[in-house]
Amino acid sequence: MKRNKASAVWRGGLQNGQGAISTASGVLSQVQYSFGTRFEEQPGTNPEELIAAAHAACFSMALAGELGNAGLAPDSIHATATVTLEKLDAGWTITASHLSVDAKVPGADPAAFQQAAAAAKSGCPISRLLNAQISMEATLSN
């Protein structure tokens, strides 16, 4: 079992307060976030952006593993995750994460690539964590 830690501190009310996010590794240290960065498109990060980053990173590694299992070595995998946050009756909810993938994999058959991408999408630990619709567009580049 591997455990990872991150922390957040929030000061003030919802709309006028401000928070700071830190990770145990120190990669993020007191990174600021606020109501404005989360809901009003102000510059800065927010929890959903961090989930999108985690999903893209996790998927890229999972796809590299699936391609390796198929005897293929990728030159590059560029994945972008777009997380959708919607106001539902139950409150703000992450309802979807869309993966957009462009990979350069010498010698890869398009069908084998799509199979590896589908397995990575369903097998990535962050995909399994999210209780949301996860869609994907995967392109094999020359």
Secondary structure, 3 states (H helix, E strand, C coil): CCCCCEEEEEECCCCCCEEEEEECCCCCCCEEEEHHHHHCCCCCCCHHHHHHHHHHHHHHHHHHHHHHHCCCCCCEEEEEEEEEEEEECCEEEEEEEEEEEEEECCCCCHHHHHHHHHHHHHHCHHHHHCCCEEEEEEEEEC
